[in-house]
């Protein structure tokens, strides 16, 4: 994707854009200038010819800030990620570059789309698709501890059908990545974004990397990701492969079934001990979910990566062929006002797996 060229005419800075105070309070005698406006004055402003206006700040990372933007011409809400790596380590610069390069080559309904990029003064702005229903972590936490006036404050478990619809979409997204030899390496519930139409969107490619699989399948040795979702081989600083993504996916699905993380550790040492010891988590509720689903999650959480299924193994399992994928296909067809191209791509993706579950390039990657 070529970086877009901003129009030359500058826009007036809107005084209505609220500055997010860096320390939580207003400082006297300092005039705040929104970094989006100061770095991209021809692009960010309250009205045309500026393409986007700022709605609000929504997040901050180690070397980036994230904003909700409104397209001044279409009214579409997008995400603007402002990345400044001029004073960061070479590793952080590499992470930022990896995210951009991998998102540029990914076009799938279950993966956040990189719309366009801009660069000015060694600061980059990435315009991303906006998922308008929050993230999976927030949804799980709300179900685990709902307000007192909802379900009398008691937990609200997912129905198995709901889990399978989320599970299937995540598998289709991961299949897409693995077929392109991309490991995500930071799969976790905060990176699973939700839309009001019921689609999930996998985002945050900061730790992802392309790999060339060796004979042993051990293709990486960088310690990265979020601790609760890290596979045992990463904790032990061993070489790892795409099977590390399968472990992280297993942790995510465990959370959906139990409404809590599988490893209830109080510190990193305890967490490492639990993660690297087989079956150190509590059993999932067998009275609520099928044995096929529970056993699949247990296989994904095998300490030995060779015993974990590949994403193709999961998609070709009876649980997915007979239940998860058909349910997803029905749900997708029922979504109102879904873009025809998105709907067709998802249905075709499901059909490809149903009609030829062993035909994709990861089919040879057996557990």
N, C-alpha and C positions, 0 to 999 in steps of 0.2 A: 504493500500500500504506500503510495506516494503521500508525503505530508502535504496537507492542504495549504493553499496560499491565502492568507487573510487579506481582506480589502484594505486599501491604503488610507481611506478616510477614517479619521479617528472619531470615536464616540465620546460623548460627554459622560463623565463619571456620575453615576446615580448616587445622590446623597441618601437614598432610602436603603442602600445595601448595608445591612447591619454588620459591623465588624465583630468577629469573635475574639474577645479579649484573651490574649495568650495566657494570662495568669488568673483568669476568672473575674477580674474587676477592671473597671475603667481607670485609666491612668490620666491624670490632668495634664494639660499643656502638650499633649501629643495627638497629632492628627493621623488617624488610621487610614491607610490606603490599602484597599483590597489587593492582594498580590496578583489575582487574576487580571484585574484592571490595569495595574501598574506594568505588568509584563506583556499583556496582550490588549492594549488600548484600542486597537482596530477591530478586535474580535468580540470583546466583552463590554456590554453597555446596555442601558435600559431599553433601547429601541433600535430599529434598523437605521443605518446600514450595518450596525453591529449584529453579528449572527446570534449571539447568546446573551442572556441576562442572568445574573446570579439570583438564585432563590434562597439558598442557605448553605452553610457548612454542615457536613454530615460525618466527617471523620478525619483522623490524623494518623499518619504512620511515621516510621522512623525517618523517612526523607520525602514524605509526600503529604499533601492535604487533599481532601476529597470534598467536592461541592455538588449540590444539585443545581443544574442550569436549565433554563427554558429557551428553546429555539424561538427567536423573535418572529420568524416567518411562519412556522408551522404550529407553534404552541407545544411541541413535543418536549417532554422532560427527559433529560439525559444526565449522565454523571460526568463531571470534569475532574480528572485526577492530575493535580499539579505536582510535578516531580522535580526536585532540585537536588542533584547529586554532586554539585560543584565542590562541596566541602565534606563529602563522605568518602568512605573507603572504596578501594577498587572492587571489593566483594559486593558492596551495596550497589555500585554502578552496574556490576554484572547482573545482579538480581533484577534491577530495573530494566536493563536491556533484554534479558531473557523473557520477562513478562511481555514486553512489546512484541518481540519477534515471534513468540509462540502464539499470541493472540492475533497477530496479523494473518497467520496462516490457518486459523481455526474458524470455520463457518458451520455452526451446528445449532439447531434450535435450543439445545440444552446447555449451551456455553455462551457466556456474556460476549457480545460482539464489540470489537473495537471499531468505532465508526470512523474516526479520523484522528490525526495527530498534528500538533503545532509545536514549533520550537522558536524560542527567542532568548537571547542572552544566556545560552547554555541551560535554560530552564524549559522543560517539556510539558506540554498539556495534552493529555489523552482524553478524547471524548468517547465515552462508553455507553452502551445500552443500560437503561435503568430498569431494574426489577422492582416493581411497585408494591410488593407485599412483605418486605422485610427479609429476614434470613431464617434458616432452619433452627439455629441455636435459640433465637428468641421464641420461636414457636414451641420448641420442646420445653423450654423453661416455663412458658405460660401454661402449657398443659400440665406440667409437673406441679406447679403452684399457682392455680388460677385465682382470680379475685374471690373474696368471700361470697359475693353475690352470684357467682357462676359455679354451678354444680355443687353448691354448698361448700366451696373451697376445696373439694376433693379432687385428686388428679383426674385428668381426662385422657385415658389411653387412646392411642391410635387404633383404628380398626385395621385388620390385616390388609384389607383392600387398599386402604390409604397408604400403608407402608409399602406395598408392592408397587403402587403407582410412582412413588418417590424413588424407590429402589431401582425400578426399571429405567427411569429417566437418567439416573446417575450412571447406571451401567452403560447406557447408550452413549453418554458423553465420554466416559472413560474408554469405551471401545474405540470411539472416534480418535481420541488422543493416542492410545496405545497402537492403533493401526498406523499412525503417523510417527511412531517411535518417540512420543512425548510422554514423559512421566510428569505427573502434576506435582507430587512430593509435598503438598500441603493441603490435602483433603481434610476438611473439618466442617462441622455444622455452620460456623460463621461464614464460610466460603460458599455455602449452598444458598443461593438467593431464590426468592419466591416471587411469583407474579399472581395477580388477582385472578387470572384465567386458569390457574392451577398448574402452570408449567414451572419447572425448576430450572435454574441457571447456574452453572458452575463458573465461579470466578476466581480472581486472585492467582495469577500465574507467576508470582514473584520468585518461587523456588523451582519452577518447572525446568526441565532440561530435555533436550533431545538425546537419544541414546542409540548406539549401535550394539545390538545384542551379541555377546560373545558366546562361545560354545557353552560355557558354564551358566550363562544368564546373569552373571554378576557384573553390573555395569557402572556402579557408582560407589563412591566412598566419602561423600560430603555429608556432614552432620547438619541437617536442616529440617524445617518443619516445626509443628507445634507439639510440645511434649506429650500431651495426653493422646495424641493420634499417631505418634511415631512407632514404627514397627520395631520389633526386638532387635533385628540386625542393625538398625541405625543406633539404638542405644548401646549396642556392643561394638559399635564402630567397625562393623564388618561390611564387606561389599554387598550391594543390594541391587535389586532389579525392579521391574514393574510390579512385582509381588508386594512391594512396600505400599503401593497404592491400594492394593486389595485389602491389606491389613487395616489401613485407615478407613476404607469404605466399610469394613466390618465393624469398626468402632462406631461409625455413624449410625449404622442400622441397629446395632445394639442399643444405642441411645434412644432410637425411636421406639423400640420394644419395651425398654425398661424405664424410660424417662429419666435416665441418669447415665453417667459415664460408667463403663465396665470396671474401671480401676479407681477405688476410693482411697487414694493415697493422700497423705498430709504433707509430703515433701518429695523432692525429686529422687532422692535415694530410694525411698519406699516405692515410688512409682516405677523406677527402673527395675526393682526387684520383682514387682508384680507383673510387669509387662513381659519380662524375660522368663517367667515361670508359667508353664502351661496350665490352663484352666484355673487361674487365680481370681477369676471373676465369679459373681453369683449367677446361678442358673436363671435363664429367662423364663417368664411365666408360661408354662406349658398348658395351662387351662385357658389361655387367651389366644395363643398363636399356634399354628400348625407345626408339627414336628419337622416337616420339610424345611420350613423357613428357619426355625431355630437351629437345626443341624447345619444348615448352610452358613449361618452366621458363625457358629462354632468353628467350622472349617476355615473360614476367612480369618479367624483369630488364632490359627495354629502358629505356635512359635517357630516351627520349621517352615520356612517359606515354600519349600518344595511340596508341602502338604496343603498349601492354599490353592484354591481354584484360580484359574485365569478368568478374565472377564468373559471370554468365550465359553468357558466351562459353565459359568453362572447362567449366561443367556441361553445355553442349550440344555439346561437342566429341565426336568419335567415341571418343576414349580414355575419356571418362566415361560416355557413353551405352552403349557396348558392353562396358566392362570395370569401371571403378571403381565406378559406382553399383550394377550388378548384384551385384558381389562384396560391397559393403557391405550390401546388402539380405539376402543369404544369411547373412552373419556375424551381423547383428542378430537374425535369426530363430533362430540357433543358440545365442544367449546364454542360459544357464540362470539362472533366478531374477531375470530382468530384469522390472521393473515393467511390467505390461501396457500402461498408458497411455504410458509412455516408448517401449516397443517399437512400439506402434501409431503414435505420432507420428512416429518415425523412418522407419518403413516408408512411411507416407503421404507424408512429406516427399520421400523418394526417388521414390516413384511419381509425385508431382506434377511432378518434374523430368523423369522418364523419359517421362511421357505428354504433357507440355506444356512442353518445355524453354525455349520462348521466351515463356511466358505471364506470367512475373512482371514486376514493375515495373521491373526493371533490364534487361529484354531490349532496350530501345531504346538502352542505353548501349554502343555498339559501340566496338571498339578503334580 
